Amino acid sequence: MAGFEVASAGTAPDAECVVDADLVEWADTIFCMENRQKKLLQTRFPHALQAKRLVVLGIPDRYGFMQQELVELLRARVLPLLR
């Protein structure tokens, strides 16, 4: 979608890109797949999240990278929030 800068990061220590304080500071809105990820971010970065919009998408974090079903779910849940 034009006009947006996006980045992706995981909360697991073995994620290809692990979310850090710099990435949280950079973001205006942070989308989490599940509530447990939101809680983890709130524990790790409480001060950095104070002025951020944190949205839980309610998508189980069980999909592979760019798996078609995941891409479709993300489009369905995220795009309406960006309009």
Steps between C-alpha positions, in 0.01 A plus 500: 500500500647831396602747768600249766839380616490153650736265678459151636653350811434209730487466875671159511876503563558292187302731270686616189450859622423534871300805607711748695459840666612688188233334287232568761606866516485524120147361468178696529283188500603148596300199387524179702368166390394389849437644848807324640721701262335823612561412864861413428557835329332684787733322743817564298431855382250664739628857458549482125141377451327777695419709192463211255196335350525128574253279309444128550387337175378175655695284256662186646877522459533164328554592136815483293665808353280640219266199518204584274238450772692736729534765230124486439424529873737794539345682206151442636584619851759775443384683187169621652695646793719705265224669305 
